[in-house]
Each structure stands twice: as structure tokens, then as C-alpha cells.
Amino acid sequence: NIVFSLAFGAAAAIGAVGKLAPGRHEELLKLLDREPAAVLAALPPEKAAAPARKLLDGKDEAVQRAAAMALARTPAGAVALAEKHPEAVRPEVLAGLRRHAPADRKAAQMLEKLAR
């Protein structure tokens, strides 16, 4: 059982399992409370988006930053994050927008707006 094995293992193991067992995302999500950054990083962007949005509203800044990095992995996620984000994740917002700005017009516009 992946959940049992990883519950007692290192966060790095989560990333390895995410790559080796892509169909087991639901099991990885069960570890979200224990290792949010590792779980969000191991999940594909489309699977990480919903839990990341929920974690973004929490009070733990480290968890908010991990959630912001997960959302900023796609252009749409970076733009949505830029429209409404806690101040604590501003560096992650800007980094995500910079990454997508060359190929995404909305990301470029939002980056310009936030850089003022």
C-alpha cells in the first residue's frame, strides 16, 4: 500500500512514487496533510490544482508557497493566482508569470500589471 509506505517515509519518496505510479494519484492525495509540498509537486498540474487552491487559503505560509508553485505550473494557473493571491506568495506568483509570459499573452499582461 503506497499510503502506508509513504506515511512513514521521506518526502522525496512521494515524488518518486508520483513518477512511477501515475495512476495512483488518489493515494498520494491522502498524504496531502503530512507533506503538502511534496505531494503537490509529484502530482500532474491538472491533479494538483484543486487541492492547491484549497491550501492557498490556509494560514501556513510554507504551505501557501507550495500551493502557489503548484498552481503556477500552467499559464492559466499562474494568471488565476495573480488575480487573487495572498501577499506571502507574491514571489511565486511573479516567478510563475515570468516563466509563462514569453508564450502566454495573459501571463505577460498580468506580469506587467504586477511589476508596476
N, CA, C and O atoms as a GROMACS GRO file, in nm:
protein
  464
    1ASN      N    1   0.085  -0.119   0.000
    1ASN     CA    2   0.000   0.000   0.000
    1ASN      C    3   0.088   0.124   0.000
    1ASN      O    4   0.170   0.142   0.090
    2ILE      N    5   0.073   0.207  -0.100
    2ILE     CA    6   0.156   0.327  -0.114
    2ILE      C    7   0.137   0.421   0.004
    2ILE      O    8   0.235   0.474   0.056
    3VAL      N    9   0.014   0.442   0.046
    3VAL     CA   10  -0.012   0.537   0.154
    3VAL      C   11   0.060   0.493   0.281
    3VAL      O   12   0.126   0.574   0.346
    4PHE      N   13   0.047   0.367   0.317
    4PHE     CA   14   0.112   0.318   0.438
    4PHE      C   15   0.263   0.332   0.428
    4PHE      O   16   0.327   0.377   0.523
    5SER      N   17   0.320   0.296   0.314
    5SER     CA   18   0.464   0.302   0.296
    5SER      C   19   0.516   0.444   0.304
    5SER      O   20   0.618   0.469   0.368
    6LEU      N   21   0.448   0.536   0.241
    6LEU     CA   22   0.496   0.673   0.236
    6LEU      C   23   0.466   0.752   0.363
    6LEU      O   24   0.533   0.850   0.393
    7ALA      N   25   0.365   0.709   0.437
    7ALA     CA   26   0.331   0.781   0.560
    7ALA      C   27   0.447   0.781   0.656
    7ALA      O   28   0.458   0.871   0.739
    8PHE      N   29   0.535   0.684   0.645
    8PHE     CA   30   0.649   0.674   0.735
    8PHE      C   31   0.780   0.702   0.664
    8PHE      O   32   0.886   0.690   0.725
    9GLY      N   33   0.775   0.737   0.537
    9GLY     CA   34   0.896   0.760   0.459
    9GLY      C   35   0.926   0.907   0.442
    9GLY      O   36   0.857   0.993   0.497
   10ALA      N   37   1.029   0.935   0.366
   10ALA     CA   38   1.073   1.072   0.340
   10ALA      C   39   0.987   1.137   0.232
   10ALA      O   40   0.926   1.068   0.150
   11ALA      N   41   0.985   1.269   0.233
   11ALA     CA   42   0.908   1.343   0.133
   11ALA      C   43   0.958   1.312  -0.008
   11ALA      O   44   0.879   1.314  -0.103
   12ALA      N   45   1.086   1.282  -0.023
   12ALA     CA   46   1.141   1.251  -0.155
   12ALA      C   47   1.077   1.127  -0.213
   12ALA      O   48   1.064   1.115  -0.335
   13ALA      N   49   1.036   1.035  -0.129
   13ALA     CA   50   0.972   0.913  -0.178
   13ALA      C   51   0.841   0.944  -0.248
   13ALA      O   52   0.802   0.873  -0.341
   14ILE      N   53   0.773   1.048  -0.205
   14ILE     CA   54   0.646   1.086  -0.267
   14ILE      C   55   0.667   1.123  -0.413
   14ILE      O   56   0.591   1.081  -0.500
   15GLY      N   57   0.770   1.201  -0.439
   15GLY     CA   58   0.800   1.238  -0.577
   15GLY      C   59   0.831   1.117  -0.662
   15GLY      O   60   0.788   1.109  -0.777
   16ALA      N   61   0.906   1.024  -0.607
   16ALA     CA   62   0.940   0.903  -0.681
   16ALA      C   63   0.816   0.822  -0.713
   16ALA      O   64   0.801   0.773  -0.825
   17VAL      N   65   0.728   0.806  -0.617
   17VAL     CA   66   0.605   0.730  -0.640
   17VAL      C   67   0.517   0.802  -0.741
   17VAL      O   68   0.453   0.737  -0.824
   18GLY      N   69   0.512   0.934  -0.733
   18GLY     CA   70   0.432   1.010  -0.829
   18GLY      C   71   0.476   0.986  -0.972
   18GLY      O   72   0.394   0.984  -1.064
   19LYS      N   73   0.605   0.968  -0.991
   19LYS     CA   74   0.657   0.943  -1.126
   19LYS      C   75   0.641   0.797  -1.167
   19LYS      O   76   0.614   0.768  -1.283
   20LEU      N   77   0.656   0.707  -1.071
   20LEU     CA   78   0.649   0.565  -1.102
   20LEU      C   79   0.507   0.511  -1.110
   20LEU      O   80   0.481   0.415  -1.182
   21ALA      N   81   0.416   0.572  -1.037
   21ALA     CA   82   0.278   0.522  -1.032
   21ALA      C   83   0.179   0.633  -1.062
   21ALA      O   84   0.102   0.672  -0.974
   22PRO      N   85   0.180   0.684  -1.185
   22PRO     CA   86   0.094   0.798  -1.215
   22PRO      C   87  -0.054   0.772  -1.197
   22PRO      O   88  -0.130   0.867  -1.178
   23GLY      N   89  -0.098   0.649  -1.201
   23GLY     CA   90  -0.239   0.619  -1.182
   23GLY      C   91  -0.279   0.615  -1.035
   23GLY      O   92  -0.396   0.590  -1.005
   24ARG      N   93  -0.187   0.638  -0.945
   24ARG     CA   94  -0.213   0.626  -0.802
   24ARG      C   95  -0.226   0.763  -0.736
   24ARG      O   96  -0.196   0.777  -0.617
   25HIS      N   97  -0.269   0.862  -0.809
   25HIS     CA   98  -0.277   0.998  -0.757
   25HIS      C   99  -0.368   1.011  -0.636
   25HIS      O  100  -0.340   1.087  -0.544
   26GLU      N  101  -0.477   0.936  -0.635
   26GLU     CA  102  -0.569   0.945  -0.521
   26GLU      C  103  -0.501   0.902  -0.392
   26GLU      O  104  -0.527   0.959  -0.285
   27GLU      N  105  -0.414   0.802  -0.400
   27GLU     CA  106  -0.342   0.759  -0.281
   27GLU      C  107  -0.244   0.867  -0.235
   27GLU      O  108  -0.226   0.888  -0.115
   28LEU      N  109  -0.181   0.934  -0.330
   28LEU     CA  110  -0.089   1.042  -0.293
   28LEU      C  111  -0.164   1.155  -0.224
   28LEU      O  112  -0.113   1.216  -0.130
   29LEU      N  113  -0.285   1.184  -0.270
   29LEU     CA  114  -0.362   1.293  -0.211
   29LEU      C  115  -0.394   1.267  -0.063
   29LEU      O  116  -0.416   1.362   0.013
   30LYS      N  117  -0.396   1.141  -0.023
   30LYS     CA  118  -0.421   1.109   0.117
   30LYS      C  119  -0.307   1.158   0.207
   30LYS      O  120  -0.325   1.172   0.328
   31LEU      N  121  -0.192   1.183   0.149
   31LEU     CA  122  -0.075   1.232   0.224
   31LEU      C  123  -0.064   1.383   0.223
   31LEU      O  124   0.032   1.439   0.276
   32LEU      N  125  -0.159   1.450   0.164
   32LEU     CA  126  -0.152   1.595   0.147
   32LEU      C  127  -0.133   1.670   0.279
   32LEU      O  128  -0.058   1.767   0.284
   33ASP      N  129  -0.198   1.626   0.385
   33ASP     CA  130  -0.185   1.694   0.514
   33ASP      C  131  -0.045   1.681   0.572
   33ASP      O  132   0.002   1.771   0.641
   34ARG      N  133   0.021   1.569   0.546
   34ARG     CA  134   0.154   1.545   0.604
   34ARG      C  135   0.266   1.609   0.524
   34ARG      O  136   0.359   1.665   0.582
   35GLU      N  137   0.258   1.602   0.393
   35GLU     CA  138   0.365   1.650   0.306
   35GLU      C  139   0.307   1.728   0.188
   35GLU      O  140   0.318   1.683   0.074
   36PRO      N  141   0.244   1.844   0.213
   36PRO     CA  142   0.176   1.914   0.105
   36PRO      C  143   0.267   1.952  -0.011
   36PRO      O  144   0.229   1.936  -0.127
   37ALA      N  145   0.384   2.003   0.017
   37ALA     CA  146   0.473   2.046  -0.091
   37ALA      C  147   0.515   1.929  -0.178
   37ALA      O  148   0.513   1.939  -0.301
   38ALA      N  149   0.551   1.819  -0.118
   38ALA     CA  150   0.596   1.702  -0.194
   38ALA      C  151   0.482   1.641  -0.275
   38ALA      O  152   0.502   1.602  -0.390
   39VAL      N  153   0.364   1.633  -0.216
   39VAL     CA  154   0.250   1.576  -0.287
   39VAL      C  155   0.212   1.663  -0.406
   39VAL      O  156   0.190   1.612  -0.516
   40LEU      N  157   0.203   1.794  -0.385
   40LEU     CA  158   0.165   1.884  -0.496
   40LEU      C  159   0.268   1.880  -0.608
   40LEU      O  160   0.231   1.885  -0.725
   41ALA      N  161   0.395   1.870  -0.573
   41ALA     CA  162   0.500   1.864  -0.675
   41ALA      C  163   0.496   1.732  -0.752
   41ALA      O  164   0.529   1.728  -0.870
   42ALA      N  165   0.455   1.624  -0.686
   42ALA     CA  166   0.451   1.492  -0.751
   42ALA      C  167   0.332   1.475  -0.843
   42ALA      O  168   0.336   1.394  -0.936
   43LEU      N  169   0.227   1.549  -0.818
   43LEU     CA  170   0.106   1.536  -0.899
   43LEU      C  171   0.118   1.614  -1.029
   43LEU      O  172   0.186   1.716  -1.033
   44PRO      N  173   0.053   1.568  -1.135
   44PRO     CA  174   0.048   1.648  -1.258
   44PRO      C  175  -0.030   1.777  -1.229
   44PRO      O  176  -0.116   1.778  -1.141
   45PRO      N  177  -0.002   1.884  -1.302
   45PRO     CA  178  -0.066   2.012  -1.273
   45PRO      C  179  -0.219   2.006  -1.265
   45PRO      O  180  -0.278   2.071  -1.179
   46GLU      N  181  -0.282   1.929  -1.352
   46GLU     CA  182  -0.429   1.924  -1.350
   46GLU      C  183  -0.483   1.855  -1.224
   46GLU      O  184  -0.594   1.885  -1.181
   47LYS      N  185  -0.407   1.764  -1.167
   47LYS     CA  186  -0.449   1.696  -1.043
   47LYS      C  187  -0.414   1.779  -0.919
   47LYS      O  188  -0.480   1.766  -0.816
   48ALA      N  189  -0.312   1.862  -0.929
   48ALA     CA  190  -0.266   1.942  -0.814
   48ALA      C  191  -0.347   2.070  -0.797
   48ALA      O  192  -0.347   2.128  -0.688
   49ALA      N  193  -0.414   2.115  -0.901
   49ALA     CA  194  -0.479   2.247  -0.897
   49ALA      C  195  -0.584   2.260  -0.788
   49ALA      O  196  -0.580   2.356  -0.710
   50ALA      N  197  -0.678   2.168  -0.781
   50ALA     CA  198  -0.787   2.182  -0.682
   50ALA      C  199  -0.735   2.178  -0.539
   50ALA      O  200  -0.771   2.266  -0.460
   51PRO      N  201  -0.652   2.080  -0.501
   51PRO     CA  202  -0.601   2.083  -0.364
   51PRO      C  203  -0.512   2.204  -0.337
   51PRO      O  204  -0.510   2.256  -0.225
   52ALA      N  205  -0.440   2.250  -0.437
   52ALA     CA  206  -0.354   2.367  -0.419
   52ALA      C  207  -0.437   2.492  -0.390
   52ALA      O  208  -0.401   2.573  -0.305
   53ARG      N  209  -0.550   2.507  -0.461
   53ARG     CA  210  -0.636   2.623  -0.437
   53ARG      C  211  -0.688   2.623  -0.293
   53ARG      O  212  -0.697   2.728  -0.230
   54LYS      N  213  -0.723   2.506  -0.243
   54LYS     CA  214  -0.771   2.496  -0.104
   54LYS      C  215  -0.660   2.532  -0.005
   54LYS      O  216  -0.683   2.603   0.092
   55LEU      N  217  -0.540   2.481  -0.031
   55LEU     CA  218  -0.428   2.507   0.060
   55LEU      C  219  -0.384   2.653   0.058
   55LEU      O  220  -0.329   2.704   0.156
   56LEU      N  221  -0.408   2.720  -0.052
   56LEU     CA  222  -0.370   2.860  -0.065
   56LEU      C  223  -0.444   2.948   0.036
   56LEU      O  224  -0.394   3.053   0.076
   57ASP      N  225  -0.562   2.905   0.076
   57ASP     CA  226  -0.642   2.982   0.172
   57ASP      C  227  -0.602   2.959   0.317
   57ASP      O  228  -0.655   3.023   0.408
   58GLY      N  229  -0.508   2.866   0.341
   58GLY     CA  230  -0.466   2.837   0.478
   58GLY      C  231  -0.380   2.948   0.536
   58GLY      O  232  -0.354   3.049   0.471
   59LYS      N  233  -0.335   2.927   0.659
   59LYS     CA  234  -0.256   3.028   0.728
   59LYS      C  235  -0.106   2.998   0.727
   59LYS      O  236  -0.027   3.087   0.759
   60ASP      N  237  -0.066   2.878   0.692
   60ASP     CA  238   0.074   2.838   0.691
   60ASP      C  239   0.140   2.890   0.563
   60ASP      O  240   0.106   2.846   0.453
   61GLU      N  241   0.235   2.983   0.578
   61GLU     CA  242   0.296   3.045   0.460
   61GLU      C  243   0.376   2.946   0.377
   61GLU      O  244   0.378   2.958   0.254
   62ALA      N  245   0.441   2.850   0.439
   62ALA     CA  246   0.517   2.750   0.362
   62ALA      C  247   0.422   2.666   0.276
   62ALA      O  248   0.454   2.635   0.162
   63VAL      N  249   0.308   2.632   0.331
   63VAL     CA  250   0.208   2.555   0.254
   63VAL      C  251   0.149   2.643   0.145
   63VAL      O  252   0.125   2.595   0.034
   64GLN      N  253   0.125   2.770   0.175
   64GLN     CA  254   0.075   2.862   0.072
   64GLN      C  255   0.174   2.873  -0.044
   64GLN      O  256   0.133   2.873  -0.160
   65ARG      N  257   0.303   2.881  -0.013
   65ARG     CA  258   0.404   2.891  -0.119
   65ARG      C  259   0.406   2.763  -0.204
   65ARG      O  260   0.417   2.770  -0.327
   66ALA      N  261   0.395   2.647  -0.140
   66ALA     CA  262   0.392   2.521  -0.215
   66ALA      C  263   0.269   2.516  -0.306
   66ALA      O  264   0.277   2.472  -0.420
   67ALA      N  265   0.156   2.562  -0.254
   67ALA     CA  266   0.033   2.566  -0.333
   67ALA      C  267   0.048   2.661  -0.451
   67ALA      O  268   0.005   2.630  -0.563
   68ALA      N  269   0.108   2.776  -0.427
   68ALA     CA  270   0.128   2.874  -0.534
   68ALA      C  271   0.219   2.818  -0.644
   68ALA      O  272   0.193   2.837  -0.762
   69MET      N  273   0.325   2.749  -0.604
   69MET     CA  274   0.415   2.690  -0.703
   69MET      C  275   0.342   2.585  -0.786
   69MET      O  276   0.365   2.574  -0.907
   70ALA      N  277   0.255   2.508  -0.722
   70ALA     CA  278   0.179   2.406  -0.796
   70ALA      C  279   0.084   2.472  -0.895
   70ALA      O  280   0.072   2.426  -1.009
   71LEU      N  281   0.016   2.577  -0.854
   71LEU     CA  282  -0.077   2.645  -0.944
   71LEU      C  283  -0.004   2.715  -1.058
   71LEU      O  284  -0.055   2.720  -1.170
   72ALA      N  285   0.112   2.769  -1.031
   72ALA     CA  286   0.186   2.845  -1.132
   72ALA      C  287   0.254   2.758  -1.236
   72ALA      O  288   0.323   2.810  -1.324
   73ARG      N  289   0.237   2.627  -1.229
   73ARG     CA  290   0.298   2.539  -1.327
   73ARG      C  291   0.232   2.548  -1.464
   73ARG      O  292   0.290   2.504  -1.563
   74THR      N  293   0.110   2.603  -1.470
   74THR     CA  294   0.044   2.622  -1.600
   74THR      C  295   0.018   2.771  -1.620
   74THR      O  296   0.007   2.845  -1.523
   75PRO      N  297   0.009   2.816  -1.745
   75PRO     CA  298  -0.020   2.957  -1.769
   75PRO      C  299  -0.152   3.001  -1.706
   75PRO      O  300  -0.159   3.107  -1.643
   76ALA      N  301  -0.257   2.922  -1.723
   76ALA     CA  302  -0.387   2.958  -1.667
   76ALA      C  303  -0.381   2.964  -1.515
   76ALA      O  304  -0.440   3.052  -1.453
   77GLY      N  305  -0.310   2.871  -1.455
   77GLY     CA  306  -0.296   2.871  -1.310
   77GLY      C  307  -0.219   2.991  -1.259
   77GLY      O  308  -0.254   3.050  -1.157
   78ALA      N  309  -0.114   3.028  -1.331
   78ALA     CA  310  -0.034   3.145  -1.292
   78ALA      C  311  -0.116   3.273  -1.301
   78ALA      O  312  -0.108   3.359  -1.213
   79VAL      N  313  -0.195   3.286  -1.407
   79VAL     CA  314  -0.279   3.405  -1.423
   79VAL      C  315  -0.388   3.410  -1.315
   79VAL      O  316  -0.411   3.514  -1.255
   80ALA      N  317  -0.454   3.296  -1.291
   80ALA     CA  318  -0.557   3.292  -1.187
   80ALA      C  319  -0.498   3.324  -1.051
   80ALA      O  320  -0.559   3.396  -0.971
   81LEU      N  321  -0.382   3.273  -1.025
   81LEU     CA  322  -0.314   3.300  -0.898
   81LEU      C  323  -0.280   3.448  -0.886
   81LEU      O  324  -0.291   3.506  -0.778
   82ALA      N  325  -0.238   3.508  -0.995
   82ALA     CA  326  -0.203   3.650  -0.993
   82ALA      C  327  -0.324   3.739  -0.967
   82ALA      O  328  -0.310   3.847  -0.909
   83GLU      N  329  -0.440   3.694  -1.009
   83GLU     CA  330  -0.561   3.774  -0.989
   83GLU      C  331  -0.603   3.780  -0.844
   83GLU      O  332  -0.661   3.880  -0.799
   84LYS      N  333  -0.575   3.674  -0.770
   84LYS     CA  334  -0.613   3.670  -0.629
   84LYS      C  335  -0.511   3.583  -0.556
   84LYS      O  336  -0.512   3.461  -0.569
   85HIS      N  337  -0.426   3.647  -0.479
   85HIS     CA  338  -0.324   3.571  -0.407
   85HIS      C  339  -0.289   3.641  -0.276
   85HIS      O  340  -0.297   3.763  -0.265
   86PRO      N  341  -0.250   3.561  -0.177
   86PRO     CA  342  -0.202   3.621  -0.052
   86PRO      C  343  -0.066   3.688  -0.078
   86PRO      O  344   0.011   3.642  -0.162
   87GLU      N  345  -0.038   3.792  -0.008
   87GLU     CA  346   0.088   3.865  -0.025
   87GLU      C  347   0.208   3.774  -0.001
   87GLU      O  348   0.314   3.794  -0.061
   88ALA      N  349   0.194   3.675   0.085
   88ALA     CA  350   0.305   3.585   0.117
   88ALA      C  351   0.356   3.508  -0.005
   88ALA      O  352   0.471   3.463  -0.006
   89VAL      N  353   0.274   3.492  -0.108
   89VAL     CA  354   0.315   3.413  -0.224
   89VAL      C  355   0.350   3.500  -0.345
   89VAL      O  356   0.364   3.449  -0.456
   90ARG      N  357   0.365   3.628  -0.325
   90ARG     CA  358   0.397   3.717  -0.437
   90ARG      C  359   0.520   3.673  -0.516
   90ARG      O  360   0.517   3.678  -0.639
   91PRO      N  361   0.629   3.630  -0.452
   91PRO     CA  362   0.745   3.585  -0.531
   91PRO      C  363   0.712   3.466  -0.621
   91PRO      O  364   0.760   3.459  -0.734
   92GLU      N  365   0.633   3.372  -0.571
   92GLU     CA  366   0.595   3.257  -0.652
   92GLU      C  367   0.503   3.298  -0.767
   92GLU      O  368   0.513   3.243  -0.877
   93VAL      N  369   0.416   3.394  -0.742
   93VAL     CA  370   0.327   3.445  -0.846
   93VAL      C  371   0.410   3.507  -0.958
   93VAL      O  372   0.391   3.475  -1.076
   94LEU      N  373   0.502   3.594  -0.922
   94LEU     CA  374   0.585   3.660  -1.023
   94LEU      C  375   0.671   3.560  -1.099
   94LEU      O  376   0.688   3.572  -1.220
   95ALA      N  377   0.727   3.461  -1.029
   95ALA     CA  378   0.809   3.360  -1.096
   95ALA      C  379   0.726   3.280  -1.196
   95ALA      O  380   0.771   3.253  -1.307
   96GLY      N  381   0.605   3.243  -1.157
   96GLY     CA  382   0.518   3.170  -1.249
   96GLY      C  383   0.482   3.252  -1.371
   96GLY      O  384   0.483   3.201  -1.484
   97LEU      N  385   0.450   3.378  -1.350
   97LEU     CA  386   0.416   3.464  -1.463
   97LEU      C  387   0.536   3.484  -1.555
   97LEU      O  388   0.521   3.483  -1.677
   98ARG      N  389   0.654   3.504  -1.498
   98ARG     CA  390   0.775   3.520  -1.580
   98ARG      C  391   0.801   3.396  -1.665
   98ARG      O  392   0.841   3.407  -1.781
   99ARG      N  393   0.778   3.280  -1.607
   99ARG     CA  394   0.801   3.154  -1.679
   99ARG      C  395   0.707   3.143  -1.800
   99ARG      O  396   0.748   3.094  -1.905
  100HIS      N  397   0.584   3.187  -1.786
  100HIS     CA  398   0.484   3.170  -1.892
  100HIS      C  399   0.469   3.291  -1.983
  100HIS      O  400   0.413   3.279  -2.092
  101ALA      N  401   0.516   3.407  -1.941
  101ALA     CA  402   0.495   3.531  -2.017
  101ALA      C  403   0.542   3.525  -2.163
  101ALA      O  404   0.473   3.577  -2.250
  102PRO      N  405   0.658   3.464  -2.193
  102PRO     CA  406   0.701   3.463  -2.333
  102PRO      C  407   0.603   3.394  -2.428
  102PRO      O  408   0.596   3.430  -2.546
  103ALA      N  409   0.529   3.296  -2.379
  103ALA     CA  410   0.439   3.220  -2.466
  103ALA      C  411   0.291   3.244  -2.439
  103ALA      O  412   0.205   3.194  -2.512
  104ASP      N  413   0.260   3.320  -2.335
  104ASP     CA  414   0.120   3.340  -2.298
  104ASP      C  415   0.092   3.489  -2.278
  104ASP      O  416   0.149   3.553  -2.189
  105ARG      N  417   0.004   3.542  -2.361
  105ARG     CA  418  -0.025   3.686  -2.360
  105ARG      C  419  -0.085   3.731  -2.226
  105ARG      O  420  -0.046   3.836  -2.174
  106LYS      N  421  -0.179   3.653  -2.171
  106LYS     CA  422  -0.240   3.691  -2.043
  106LYS      C  423  -0.137   3.694  -1.930
  106LYS      O  424  -0.140   3.783  -1.845
  107ALA      N  425  -0.048   3.597  -1.930
  107ALA     CA  426   0.057   3.594  -1.827
  107ALA      C  427   0.147   3.716  -1.842
  107ALA      O  428   0.187   3.776  -1.742
  108ALA      N  429   0.179   3.753  -1.965
  108ALA     CA  430   0.264   3.870  -1.988
  108ALA      C  431   0.196   3.998  -1.941
  108ALA      O  432   0.259   4.084  -1.879
  109GLN      N  433   0.067   4.010  -1.970
  109GLN     CA  434  -0.008   4.129  -1.927
  109GLN      C  435  -0.017   4.138  -1.775
  109GLN      O  436  -0.002   4.245  -1.717
  110MET      N  437  -0.043   4.024  -1.711
  110MET     CA  438  -0.054   4.022  -1.566
  110MET      C  439   0.082   4.052  -1.501
  110MET      O  440   0.088   4.120  -1.399
  111LEU      N  441   0.188   4.001  -1.559
  111LEU     CA  442   0.322   4.028  -1.508
  111LEU      C  443   0.352   4.176  -1.515
  111LEU      O  444   0.405   4.234  -1.420
  112GLU      N  445   0.317   4.237  -1.626
  112GLU     CA  446   0.339   4.381  -1.642
  112GLU      C  447   0.259   4.460  -1.538
  112GLU      O  448   0.309   4.556  -1.479
  113LYS      N  449   0.136   4.419  -1.515
  113LYS     CA  450   0.049   4.486  -1.418
  113LYS      C  451   0.106   4.474  -1.277
  113LYS      O  452   0.109   4.573  -1.203
  114LEU      N  453   0.150   4.355  -1.238
  114LEU     CA  454   0.201   4.335  -1.102
  114LEU      C  455   0.339   4.393  -1.080
  114LEU      O  456   0.377   4.424  -0.967
  115ALA      N  457   0.415   4.408  -1.188
  115ALA     CA  458   0.551   4.461  -1.175
  115ALA      C  459   0.552   4.612  -1.152
  115ALA      O  460   0.656   4.668  -1.117
  116ARG      N  461   0.440   4.678  -1.171
  116ARG     CA  462   0.434   4.825  -1.152
  116ARG      C  463   0.450   4.865  -1.009
  116ARG      O  464   0.447   4.984  -0.978
   0.00000   0.00000   0.00000
